[in-house]
């Protein structure tokens, strides 16, 4: 019998960080606040290659043109 991996959807974040702060560069499970287009580009580059569970990357992509 083969083993299947079931992934549950990400749980809601209870951690909020300022998008311009250093914490946004390291914490993937935090919700960034106050995102600008310039910072979105920077965070996208920093979190590039992360899984779809990376909330910083997802938020950054929403703020890019």
URLIN-V610170 format. One record per backbone hydrogen bond with DSSP energy under -0.5 kcal/mol. NH is the residue of the N-H (numbers start at 1). CO is the residue of the C=O. If there is no record, write none. Layout:
BEGIN
nh=(NH NH)
co=(CO CO)
END
This chain:
BEGIN
nh=(6 7 8 16 17 19 21 24 25 26 26 27 28 30 31 32 33 40 41 42 43 44 45 46 47 48 50 54 55 55 56 58 59 60 61 62 63 63 64)
co=(4 5 6 14 31 33 18 21 22 22 23 23 26 27 15 30 17 36 37 38 39 40 41 42 43 44 47 51 28 53 28 54 55 56 57 58 59 60 61)
END
